[in-house]
Amino acid sequence: MRIAALAILLGLIAQPATAATMQDIAACGDFDHNDVQIAACTRVIENKATPEKERLMALYNRGTAYQSKDAYEQSIADYDALIKREPIGLVYADRGFSYQRLGDFKRSIDDLTEALRLDPSLAQAHKWRGVSYVNLGENVNALADFAAAQQLDPKDNEVYWQRGRTYEIVRDFKAALADYNEYLARDPKSVPAYIHRATVLLALGDANRAIADASKAMGFEPRNSEALAVRADAYRAENDLKRAIDDYTAAIRFGNDGAKTYHARGVAYRMQGDRDNAITDFKMAIRLRPADSPEARAELKAFGIEAPAFDPKAAPNAKEIMDWLK
C-alpha cells in the first residue's frame, strides 16, 4: 500500500523502464528478500541511465528495505536524499518511524507532523506520532493521535492496542478495557493483550475475570512470568493466598524476579501469617531496589525491623547486604 501510494505520487504507474534496468527495477521492488532488494536498488540508483523518478522510487524502496533490517540510520539516509529531491508526506512519515525506532522521539514527532501537514490522510503517521508522544510522556497528545488514526483506518488493530496501553498508563481503566476488548476480538491469541486486560480488570476490582485472562495467556505460554505475576495479584485480591504464593514463586523462577514481585509475595506471606518468609521477601525487595522501596521498608518496620538507610553515594558492601538479608 505504501509503495503503491508513492509510485502514484511520483507518476510511475504504467511507465516502462529501460531494458537495461528492467531486471534490477523488478528486484528492487521485491520486499521478500531484503539483501537482494538493497543490492538491486543500489544499482538502479547508481545507473545514470535510469529515469529520475525510477531512481527516486529505488531510494524509497531501499530505505524501506533497510527499515525491515532494523538498519534505521541507513534508511534515514535514503529518506533524506529522497526528501531533498521530492518532499512527500509518506516519506516524512517513514523517516519519522525510523527516528522513533532509534529513540529520537522529538525528531520523529517533527517528521510525522510534517507528514501530516503534507498529507492529513496518513493514518499511520498519527499512530506512529502517538507512540512517540507516549515515549515522551505526552499522553494527551498521544490519545488524540490514536483517535485520529482509528478514525482514518478502523481496520488497524494496533491502534486499539497502543491506545489501550496509553489509557492504562493514565489510569483510565474503563477506556483501556474497551480498547483491549476490541483488540482481542480481532486477535484472540494475543498473550500481551490478555495480560494487560487482566491488569486492567484487576484495577477495576474484577479479580475473577483477571484470573481468567491471565490463565488464558498462560494457555498459550505456560511459563509466561508476567501472566503468572498478574494472576498471583488477582489470587491475592481474592485472599487465595496459597495459589498467589505459588504463582509468585513460579513467576520468580521463570524470570520475573524483580523487587515488585518479591514485595508482592512478601505481602501474601504476611497475610498468610508466615512472618519469616515475608521478612525474607521484603529484604530481597529492598536489596534489589534500595532507592525505591518505601513500602518494603514500612512492612519491615511493622515487624520491628529497621532497614538500613539508602545512601546513593555509598558503595554497596556485599557482605553487609548478605548479613542483613539473613
C-alpha positions as CSV (number, residue, x, y, z in Angstrom):
1,M,0.0,0.0,0.0
2,R,2.7,2.5,1.0
3,I,4.8,1.6,-2.1
4,A,1.9,1.9,-4.5
5,A,1.0,5.3,-3.0
6,L,4.4,6.6,-3.5
7,A,4.5,5.3,-7.0
8,I,1.4,7.3,-7.8
9,L,2.8,10.4,-6.3
10,L,6.0,10.0,-8.4
11,G,3.9,9.4,-11.5
12,L,5.4,5.9,-12.1
13,I,2.3,3.9,-12.9
14,A,2.4,2.3,-16.3
15,Q,5.7,4.0,-17.2
16,P,8.1,1.4,-18.8
17,A,11.6,1.1,-17.5
18,T,14.6,1.0,-19.8
19,A,15.6,-2.5,-20.9
20,A,19.0,-2.1,-19.2
21,T,17.4,-1.7,-15.8
22,M,14.3,-3.8,-16.1
23,Q,15.6,-6.7,-14.1
24,D,17.1,-4.6,-11.3
25,I,13.9,-2.5,-11.1
26,A,11.9,-5.7,-10.6
27,A,14.3,-6.9,-7.9
28,C,14.3,-3.5,-6.3
29,G,10.5,-3.9,-5.7
30,D,10.8,-7.4,-4.2
31,F,10.3,-6.9,-0.4
32,D,10.7,-10.6,0.4
33,H,14.4,-10.6,0.0
34,N,15.9,-7.5,1.6
35,D,19.6,-8.0,0.8
36,V,18.9,-8.8,-2.9
37,Q,16.5,-5.8,-3.0
38,I,19.0,-3.4,-1.5
39,A,21.7,-4.5,-4.0
40,A,19.3,-4.1,-6.9
41,C,18.0,-0.7,-5.7
42,T,21.6,0.4,-5.3
43,R,22.3,-0.5,-8.9
44,V,19.2,1.3,-10.1
45,I,20.1,4.4,-8.1
46,E,23.7,4.4,-9.4
47,N,22.7,3.8,-13.0
48,K,22.7,7.3,-14.6
49,A,20.7,5.9,-17.5
50,T,17.7,5.1,-15.2
51,P,14.9,7.7,-15.4
52,E,15.0,10.1,-12.4
53,K,11.7,9.0,-11.0
54,E,12.7,5.4,-11.1
55,R,15.8,6.3,-9.1
56,L,13.7,8.1,-6.5
57,M,11.4,5.1,-6.2
58,A,14.5,3.0,-5.7
59,L,15.7,5.3,-2.9
60,Y,12.4,4.8,-1.2
61,N,12.4,1.0,-1.7
62,R,15.9,0.7,-0.4
63,G,15.2,2.9,2.6
64,T,12.2,0.7,3.4
65,A,14.3,-2.5,3.0
66,Y,16.8,-1.0,5.4
67,Q,14.0,-0.4,7.8
68,S,13.0,-4.0,7.6
69,K,16.5,-5.0,8.6
70,D,16.5,-2.6,11.5
71,A,19.2,-0.5,9.8
72,Y,17.5,2.7,10.7
73,E,20.4,5.1,10.1
74,Q,20.8,3.8,6.6
75,S,17.0,4.1,6.0
76,I,17.1,7.7,7.2
77,A,20.0,8.5,4.8
78,D,17.9,7.3,1.9
79,Y,14.8,9.1,3.0
80,D,17.0,12.3,3.5
81,A,18.1,12.0,-0.1
82,L,14.6,11.5,-1.4
83,I,13.1,14.3,0.6
84,K,15.7,16.8,-0.7
85,R,14.5,16.0,-4.2
86,E,10.8,15.2,-3.7
87,P,9.3,16.1,-0.3
88,I,6.4,13.7,0.1
89,G,4.3,13.2,3.3
90,L,4.7,9.4,3.1
91,V,8.5,9.7,3.1
92,Y,8.5,12.0,6.1
93,A,6.3,9.5,7.9
94,D,8.7,6.7,7.2
95,R,11.7,8.7,8.3
96,G,9.8,9.7,11.4
97,F,9.2,6.0,12.1
98,S,13.0,5.3,11.7
99,Y,13.8,8.1,14.1
100,Q,11.3,6.6,16.6
101,R,13.0,3.2,16.4
102,L,16.3,4.9,17.2
103,G,14.7,6.5,20.3
104,D,14.9,10.1,18.8
105,F,11.2,10.8,19.6
106,K,11.5,14.6,19.2
107,R,12.7,14.3,15.6
108,S,10.2,11.5,15.0
109,I,7.4,13.9,16.0
110,D,8.7,16.7,13.9
111,D,8.8,14.4,10.8
112,L,5.4,12.9,11.4
113,T,3.9,16.4,11.9
114,E,5.3,17.5,8.6
115,A,4.0,14.3,7.0
116,L,0.5,15.1,8.3
117,R,0.8,18.7,7.1
118,L,1.6,17.4,3.6
119,D,-0.9,14.5,3.7
120,P,-3.6,14.7,6.5
121,S,-4.9,11.3,5.4
122,L,-1.9,9.3,6.7
123,A,-3.4,7.2,9.5
124,Q,0.0,5.5,10.2
125,A,1.6,8.9,10.8
126,H,-1.0,9.6,13.5
127,K,-0.3,6.2,15.0
128,W,3.5,6.5,15.0
129,R,3.4,10.0,16.3
130,G,1.1,8.8,19.1
131,V,3.7,6.2,20.0
132,S,6.5,8.9,20.1
133,Y,4.3,11.1,22.3
134,V,3.8,8.2,24.7
135,N,7.6,7.8,25.0
136,L,7.9,11.5,25.8
137,G,5.1,11.2,28.4
138,E,2.8,13.4,26.4
139,N,-0.2,11.1,26.8
140,V,-2.9,13.6,26.0
141,N,-1.4,14.3,22.6
142,A,-0.9,10.5,22.1
143,L,-4.5,9.8,22.7
144,A,-5.6,12.4,20.3
145,D,-3.4,10.9,17.6
146,F,-4.6,7.4,18.3
147,A,-8.2,8.6,18.0
148,A,-7.4,10.2,14.6
149,A,-5.6,7.1,13.4
150,Q,-8.6,5.0,14.4
151,Q,-11.0,7.3,12.5
152,L,-8.8,7.2,9.4
153,D,-8.1,3.5,9.4
154,P,-10.6,1.5,11.6
155,K,-9.1,-1.8,10.4
156,D,-5.7,-1.1,12.0
157,N,-5.9,-3.3,15.2
158,E,-2.6,-2.0,16.5
159,V,-4.2,1.4,17.2
160,Y,-6.5,-0.2,19.7
161,W,-3.5,-1.8,21.4
162,Q,-1.5,1.4,21.6
163,R,-4.4,3.4,22.8
164,G,-5.3,0.8,25.4
165,R,-1.8,0.9,26.7
166,T,-1.9,4.7,26.9
167,Y,-5.3,4.7,28.7
168,E,-3.8,2.2,31.1
169,I,-0.8,4.5,31.8
170,V,-3.1,7.4,32.6
171,R,-5.3,5.0,34.7
172,D,-8.4,5.4,32.6
173,F,-9.1,1.7,33.1
174,K,-12.6,1.6,31.7
175,A,-11.4,3.1,28.4
176,A,-8.4,0.8,28.4
177,L,-10.7,-2.2,28.9
178,A,-12.8,-1.1,25.9
179,D,-9.8,-1.0,23.6
180,Y,-8.3,-4.3,24.9
181,N,-11.7,-5.9,24.3
182,E,-11.7,-4.7,20.7
183,Y,-8.1,-5.7,20.2
184,L,-8.7,-9.2,21.5
185,A,-11.9,-9.6,19.5
186,R,-9.7,-9.2,16.4
187,D,-6.7,-11.0,17.7
188,P,-7.8,-13.7,20.2
189,K,-4.4,-15.2,20.6
190,S,-2.5,-12.1,21.8
191,V,-0.8,-13.0,25.0
192,P,0.3,-9.4,25.9
193,A,-3.3,-8.2,25.4
194,Y,-4.7,-10.9,27.8
195,I,-2.1,-9.9,30.4
196,H,-2.8,-6.2,30.1
197,R,-6.6,-6.8,30.1
198,A,-6.1,-8.9,33.3
199,T,-4.2,-6.0,34.9
200,V,-7.0,-3.5,34.0
201,L,-9.7,-5.9,35.2
202,L,-7.9,-6.3,38.5
203,A,-7.6,-2.5,38.8
204,L,-11.4,-2.3,38.2
205,G,-11.9,-4.8,41.0
206,D,-12.8,-7.8,38.9
207,A,-10.3,-10.4,40.2
208,N,-12.2,-13.4,38.8
209,R,-12.0,-12.2,35.2
210,A,-8.4,-11.1,35.7
211,I,-7.6,-14.7,36.8
212,A,-9.4,-16.0,33.7
213,D,-7.4,-13.7,31.3
214,A,-4.1,-14.4,32.9
215,S,-4.9,-18.1,32.7
216,K,-5.8,-17.7,29.1
217,A,-2.4,-16.1,28.4
218,M,-0.7,-19.0,30.1
219,G,-2.7,-21.4,28.0
220,F,-0.6,-20.1,25.1
221,E,2.6,-19.5,27.1
222,P,2.6,-21.7,30.3
223,R,5.9,-20.1,31.5
224,N,5.0,-16.5,31.0
225,S,6.2,-14.9,34.1
226,E,4.3,-11.7,33.6
227,A,1.0,-13.6,33.4
228,L,1.9,-15.6,36.5
229,A,2.6,-12.4,38.5
230,V,-0.7,-10.8,37.4
231,R,-2.7,-13.9,38.2
232,A,-0.9,-14.0,41.6
233,D,-2.0,-10.5,42.3
234,A,-5.6,-11.4,41.4
235,Y,-5.5,-14.6,43.6
236,R,-4.1,-12.4,46.5
237,A,-7.0,-9.9,46.0
238,E,-9.3,-12.9,46.4
239,N,-7.5,-14.0,49.5
240,D,-6.5,-17.2,47.8
241,L,-3.0,-16.9,49.3
242,K,-1.6,-20.4,48.6
243,R,-2.3,-20.0,44.9
244,A,-1.0,-16.5,45.0
245,I,2.3,-17.6,46.6
246,D,2.6,-20.5,44.2
247,D,2.2,-18.2,41.2
248,Y,4.6,-15.6,42.6
249,T,7.2,-18.3,43.1
250,A,6.7,-19.6,39.6
251,A,7.0,-16.1,38.2
252,I,10.3,-15.6,40.0
253,R,11.5,-18.9,38.8
254,F,10.7,-18.0,35.2
255,G,12.4,-14.6,35.3
256,N,10.0,-12.1,36.9
257,D,12.4,-11.8,39.8
258,G,12.4,-8.0,40.4
259,A,11.7,-6.1,43.6
260,K,8.0,-5.7,42.8
261,T,7.4,-9.5,42.7
262,Y,9.3,-10.2,45.8
263,H,7.4,-7.4,47.6
264,A,4.1,-8.8,46.4
265,R,4.9,-12.3,47.5
266,G,6.1,-10.9,50.9
267,V,2.6,-9.3,51.3
268,A,1.0,-12.6,50.6
269,Y,3.2,-14.4,53.1
270,R,2.4,-11.7,55.7
271,M,-1.3,-12.1,55.0
272,Q,-0.9,-15.8,55.5
273,G,0.9,-15.3,58.8
274,D,4.3,-16.5,57.6
275,R,6.5,-13.9,59.2
276,D,9.9,-15.4,58.3
277,N,9.2,-15.7,54.6
278,A,7.6,-12.3,54.5
279,I,10.6,-10.7,56.1
280,T,13.0,-12.5,53.7
281,D,11.0,-11.3,50.6
282,F,10.8,-7.7,51.9
283,K,14.5,-7.7,52.5
284,M,15.1,-9.0,49.0
285,A,12.9,-6.3,47.5
286,I,15.0,-3.6,49.3
287,R,18.2,-5.3,48.2
288,L,17.0,-5.2,44.5
289,R,15.8,-1.6,44.6
290,P,17.3,0.1,47.7
291,A,16.4,3.6,46.4
292,D,12.8,2.8,45.7
293,S,11.5,0.6,48.4
294,P,9.4,2.6,50.9
295,E,6.6,0.0,51.0
296,A,9.0,-2.8,51.8
297,R,10.7,-0.7,54.5
298,A,7.3,0.1,56.0
299,E,6.4,-3.6,56.0
300,L,9.7,-4.5,57.8
301,K,9.2,-1.7,60.3
302,A,5.8,-3.2,61.2
303,F,7.7,-6.3,62.1
304,G,10.1,-4.2,64.3
305,I,12.9,-4.3,61.8
306,E,14.6,-1.1,60.6
307,A,16.1,-1.4,57.1
308,P,19.4,0.5,56.6
309,A,19.0,3.9,55.1
310,F,19.8,4.2,51.5
311,D,22.9,6.3,50.6
312,P,23.2,6.7,46.9
313,K,26.8,8.0,47.3
314,A,27.9,5.0,49.3
315,A,29.4,1.9,47.6
316,P,27.4,-1.2,48.4
317,N,29.1,-3.7,50.7
318,A,28.1,-7.2,49.5
319,K,29.0,-8.8,52.9
320,E,26.9,-6.3,54.8
321,I,24.0,-6.8,52.5
322,M,24.2,-10.6,52.7
323,D,24.5,-10.4,56.5
324,W,21.5,-8.2,56.7
325,L,19.4,-10.5,54.5
326,K,20.0,-13.4,56.8
